[in-house]
Amino acid sequence: DSFDILGDGVKELLVGRDDGMIEIYSFESADDPVLRHDYALSESIASIQGGCVGKDGYDEILAATYSGWLTGLTTEPVHREGGSGEELKLSQEMQSKISSLRNELEHLQMKVLQEREKYQQSSQSSTAVSSVPAFSVNDKFTLNKDDASYSLILEVQTAIDNVLVQSDVPLDLLDVDKNSAVVSFSSCDSE
């Protein structure tokens, strides 16, 4: 998207990448665009848009991810400074909203615990039938020309516990910044 997120009167280029990077490029001269800001998400960006969404006067970038999450980056200051001795005072309406949200969160947490217990009990019964859920996998296997390596990117709309890679040829696995996996090697029996 192109949007004036920096508020300087010139539109910037907003880029959302498959690797989860959000980048803001400005055009300060006739040369190449200049990277002004970037932010890394943990999954690929499906769509990106600039605009004013949450609060008047503060522009934002909205990004939709592969699994359907919406992430917003705002120009609104996160912290407000108060003078000495000033305390943050919340209106009665805001306090009731916070209380209502806390109650709803506690209710949802209790419901999750109950459903988890119910699932555990049903899965351990002798009449339980187990099936593998169907879900789509977003996968990419691309060549990185800079270091002559391949990048394998797997995205699923649920948590990934294990990935098994089996190969007939020796492999070297390289660590990347976004990787949080623990790698374990084992030799394969050829038979």
PyMOL commands that set and color helices and strands:
alter all, ss='L'
color gray80, all
select helices_A, chain A and resi 92-123
alter helices_A, ss='H'
color red, helices_A
select strands_A, chain A and resi 2-3+12-16+21-26+34-40+45-55+58-65+70-74+137-144+149-156
alter strands_A, ss='S'
color yellow, strands_A
deselect
rebuild
show_as cartoon
